[in-house]
C-alpha cells in the first residue's frame, strides 16, 4: 500500500509518503522564523504559508520517495484538531487529490496519530507494530497534555488531560516572562542544562491528587508573581538558568509521576511519550530513569516525529485501512476541536 499523507494543523506544512509501514519521505516546511517576531503562531499568516508551501513540499516528498502520483493507493490528511484555516488547506488538498486520482481518502485525528508515532522507529523510519503492546501514552505538546490507555492497536481511551494550560504552553509562556525568544520551550531546555533545578521551589499542580488530569496555569502564575517580586534576578544569567531549571523540574516531575502512577494502577508494563515537549532533554532523561527503576519498557517518539509531521498521519491511515476501517467521505469538513475519544 502506498499512501501520501498531509499535515497542516498548525504552523508546519508536511507531506509524507508511506509504503507498507516504511516512511519513504517526510518533508516538512517550518514557519518558526515567520512567527518569531510575534511570539506565537498567527493563524492567518500560517494559512497563507500553507498555501504557498504545500505544492513545493508535496513535490519534494514525491521526489525523495521516487514516486509518481499515479502510483498512490490512498491519500490521508489531518482532519483535526488544530487551527481551522490551517487544517482547511491540508484537508482540501488531500480531498482534491483523492477525487482527481479516484483513490480513497482518510481523515486522521492528529492526537491519535501521536499515539502511534513512538512505534515509528529506525533509520530509515518504519512502523514497528510487530512489537506493539498495551501501553500508557503521554501526549505532551504546546496545546495538549493527556494520558491515554492504549489497550491494543486502534483501541484506546482517555485517562485524563489538561484542564487549562498544557505543559508546552507553560514552557512557552514562562520563557516569554523571562524574555526568551520564540519558541520558548527549547530555549528554556538549553538554559536549564546550565542551571540548578533545586534552586527555587515552584508548585507541582495536581501532583498529589489521585487523578490523571494536568494543570499548569498555576505554575505559570507562580513564576510571574515570583519575577514581579524579584525583578533584579532577571539581570543575572546564572539566576535565569536556575529559574529555567527549577520550572522545568516542576513540569517534568508532574508529567513523569502521573504517567508512572497511571501505569502502576492499570498494571501496564509499557509507557510511550510523544508530542513536541518530548524533545525536552529533562523529560526524556527522567522518563528513562523512572522506567528503568521500575522495570518498565519505554518508547520515546523519535525527535524528528515529535513535532507536527505527516509521517505519523500516513502510518496511522495505513493501519486503519489494513484493519478494514472505511475510507472517509470526500465531502467531510475539518473538525478543529476533534477530541480524542
Buried (B, 14 or more C-beta within 10 A) or exposed (E): BBBBBBBBBBBBBBBBBBBEBBBBBBBBBBBEEBBEEEBBBBBEBBBBBBBEBBEEBBEBBBEBBEBEEEBBBBBBBBBBBBBBBBBBBBBBBBBEBBEEBEBBBBBBBBBBBBBBBBBBBEEEBBBBBEEBBBBBBBBBBBBBBBBBBBEEBBEBEBBBBBBBBBBBBBBBBBBBBBEBEBBBBBBBBEBBEEBBBEBBEBBBBBBEEEEBBBBBBBBBEBBEEBBEEEEEBBEEEEBBBBBBBBBBBBBBBBBBBBBBBBBEEEEBBBBBBBBBBBBBBBBBEBBEEBBEEEEBEBBBBBEEBBBBBBBBBBBBBBBBBBEEEEBBEBEEBBBBEBEBE
